[in-house]
Amino acid sequence: MKQTIGVLGAGTMGAGIAQVAAQSGHAVVLVDLNKEQLDKAKSNLAKTLSKLVEKGKITDAQKNEIESSIQYASDINDFAPCNLIIEAIVEDLAIKHKVFESLEKVVSENCILASNTSSLSIASIGSVLKNAKRVIGIHFFNPAPLMPLVEVIPAVQTSSQTLNSSVELIKSWGKTVVVCKDTPGFIVNRVARPFYGEALRIYEEGIADFATIDWAMTHFGGFKMGPFTLMDYIGNDVNYAVTESVFQAFYYDPRFKPSFTQKRHKEAGFYGRKSGRGYYDYSEVAILPTPTKNEELGKQIFNRILAMLINEAYDAVFMKVASEEGVDLAMTKGVNYPKGLIAWSKEIGQKNVLTQLEQLFAFYGEDRYRPNALLRKVCETI
Ligand code: NAI
């Protein structure tokens, strides 16, 4: 059913979300305080849609229809007719609070107020609302028009009606919806942490260099990118900030401890691709390092990182962040993992994963390697 969807913030995420909503046949109001951002969003959309026309994916008429269904505005009063507003502005709780208070004054009683936040709790964002039953997290992945996953996060205040209509609506946009608990990192940004953290740890111990670890994960794991290539792609500033925020939010659980290597790269301005240098050098003259293709070493690295990822996936299920299916869908549809982690554990044998973790725990004596209780429980029954 055609609705009016508001999107606040026309940056990377907001512009993408507006496109998705418009392509699904809705009237969209895209608001940003910065006029340049609105212009940029509009011209980028025109380019994207022209490419889709060239490829024969949409017709010229559809392109025109999508473009004309988005109203670009700088005043939130234009959100008045909206059924749902998705906020995608700067990741700052104080600013989001001000914005949500203002939004509630503009919209009708039934309008759902959603945030695309990656790291703030939905309960804290909703706390400023008079009717907090309407708050929800609707978390898209970058780039929003291409990534199928959307995590939908009800806060403790959210009504079942808000949850049900949000899920139904986002599914109707052709997205894979996974409902998850309002906990730090939700699913993907929590479960994926060891992909980076354990890779950095292996490097710091001098077990292998960046290129070898990346080779191990792509060659033996089938991951599209190795951890260091991926961190350079995401940006070490962004990736480090997420790691630090998850670590703090989990009351400094050692499982999520950030790495000095990444911190130093961030401090040095070695952000990755966008700054020309990260773990790798992206200048034209750079010679890419070659991995040490030692099969035995590569397998060890892959098994260790995979075991840590599986352990985290079990913890998310154990803590009821999402179901087994939900966690597996999230990792395959949100960050393109070659297989769901729970399914992967069944394929290689949960007992093998448990043994690997027990060995790491015994050797290092660090809490970071403690095997998850659910994984243990599952192993007792097989
Ligand atoms: P961005 O910096 O690209 O865009 C933010 C936009 O919000 C800018 O255009 C800015 O002018 C505008 N803005 C800031 N304050 C405003 C206000 N008070 N009123 C109206 N517009 C305002 O940011 P990005 O990357 O799109 O992130 C937005 C949100 O989405 C954040 O909460 C972030 O955590 C979340 N997110 C980001 C992802 C990513 O990969 N970049 C992925 C998933 C979620």
Residues whose N, C-alpha, C, O or C-beta is under 5 A from the ligand:
A	BS01	NAI	G9 A10 G11 T12 M13 G14 V31 D32 L33 N34 Q37 A88 I89 V90 E91 N116 T117 S118 F140 F141 N142
